[in-house]
Amino acid sequence: THKTDMNIFSQLESEVRSYVRSFPTVFTKAKGHKMWDESGKEYIDFFSGAGALNYGHNDPLMKEKLVEYILSDGITHSLDMATAPKAVFLEEFNNTILKPRDMNYKVMFPGPTGANTVESALKLARKVTGRTDIISFTNGFHGMTIGALSVTGNSFKRKGAGIPLTNTVTMPFDNFVSDELDTLEYLERFLDDGGSGVAIPAAIILETVQGEGGINAARYEWLRKVEDICRRWDILLIVDDVQAGVGRTGTFFSFEKAGIKPDIICLSKSISGYGTPFALTLIKPEYDIWAPGEHNGTFRGNNHAFVTATAALSYWKDGSLEQKIERQSERIFSFLNGLVEKYPELEGEVRGRGFMAGICSPKEGLAGEIAAEAFSRGLIMETAGPSDEVFKLFPALTISDEGLEEGLRILEASIESSVK
Ligand code: PMP
């Protein structure tokens, strides 16, 4: 077997601007919730491509459909041309996802990435309202293009770019100050202040559970209050469901149980199912005022992504995936609560919803140490939060009970050895 010289991936020694910091090995193969490196070592994947692989690696049905399509010389790239996979996807997405949820939205293909859908949403909200300001939240994450970065509440990622640009305002996310303080009332006082506070924005953009920001789950009540403010002030509500969507929190859209109806919804990461780059912007029909050609991108509407995304929708036909997530999620959270009790050295706080779980430890560097220890023991986990103080559990939604237990067992062993 091939043995790679790791210096090729080193920040200091290589010309390649791609660094291996958290997971120092060369991966060769992946299936379901498992990955293997070139030495043959097996890993349980609790990272899932940062939420881009919700159905695990190389899902058999998606693989079969994709291979079949490629072997038939199906069209790969077609921009806005009509193709069969595109038509089938639109029909299936409407029938399986939108209609049963009583959701009436137009589907736009803004380009292949999460940042692409966020940019399209911000631009459209400005065009619809004729206003320019956007309100976003502390520790929110929306992408690395300048517009998306401007509404991202992470100073490390923003400051080199000279952000803030004008016209973006960051407000405290739910629980950012304390459970009791009504920061939305504070926001509304600003809006009501007639100009000396915050100008009426075009949109408010939020994640219902902040992923990169540290697995901060907004309460449903808080989300309903945000929606209410948007309705009363004629502000568009944009939900960025790039990471929390496609089942990650237990329902297809992360906001379903809150009962809100965003004006614009951003989807990417797991929407193609197979890790193929793909994004959607869902727009309430009355706001679909784009002129033809006003917003485009070369790689929007990739047919391989349509093929796998259509196959992925088969998971959403009968409610069984939702039930599985709910059952296993209870197990995850009771296990994490147990860990926090058993290891008081963590000073841990359990966070999240569904299959979007984490433990925050205020002890400097500890979450990272635990993730590094887990990696050496064969469990892949990422850290999140402004100081990487949260370790993040993102198993595939399709993981078996045995796979989940094995991952949790390695996690506990890693914590035990790290807190000593
Ligand atoms: N929004 C959210 C909530 C995200 O988590 C991310 C990526 N982590 C993005 C947007 C940006 O997606 P991309 O990296 O594909 O541009």
Residues whose N, C-alpha, C, O or C-beta is under 5 A from the ligand:
A	BS01	PMP	T113 G114 A115 F141 H142 G143 E207 G211 D240 V242 Q243
